[in-house]
Amino acid sequence: MQEKPSPSRRVPVFVVIARILIISGMSTATAAAIFLFLAGVWQLGLPALGLALAFLVLMLLVERSAE
């Protein structure tokens, strides 16, 4: 028995653009946090890490709205 392939869904353009921007922001914030932690500047590293986590939450919200 062969199963029917599921129909492919088109992803809206705003979701694609949001993914690109969110991933870029998250990677930049994470890189900045790592750099600041290695430099010993914890006071700026923690907000940068918090910003990266905010981008992660934003990604989850965009993905949930795309479904």
N, C-alpha and C positions, 0 to 999 in steps of 0.2 A: 504494500500500500504506500502510495506516495501522497504526502501532504501538499496541499496547495500553498504556493508561496504567498506570504502576506503582501498586500499591496503596499507599494512604497509611498510614503507621505512626503510631501514637499515641506521643507522647513521655511517658515516666513523669513523674509529678508532682515527684519528688525532683530530676530533671534540670532542670526548669523553675525550681524554687526555687533550686537551686544556681547556675544561670546568672544569676538576678537578683542574688543575694548576691555572686557573684564579680565581676560587672560593676560593681556598686556599690562594692565594696572596691577594685577595680582603678582605677576612675576617681577615687576619693577619694585613694588613695595617689599616683597620678600628679599630681593637682592639688596635693597637698601638696609633692611633690618639686619641681615647677616653681616654686611659690611660694617654697620654701626656697632653691632655686638662685638665683632672682632677688633674694632678700634677702641672698644671700652667705653663707648658713649651709650650707656643703658637708657638714659633719659630720652634719647631720640629713637633708639632702637625699638623700645616697647610700643610707642605710637605707630611706628612703621609696621610692626607686626600686627597691631590691631587693625590697621588699614588693610593689610593683606587678608585678614579674617573677614573684614567687612566685604571685600570683593568676593570672597568665597560664598558668603551668605547671599550676596546679590546674584551670583551664578546659580545657586540653588533656586532662587525665586524666579529667575528668567527661565530656567529649565522646566520648572513646574508650570509656569504659565504657557509654555510652548506645547504642553501635552493636551 
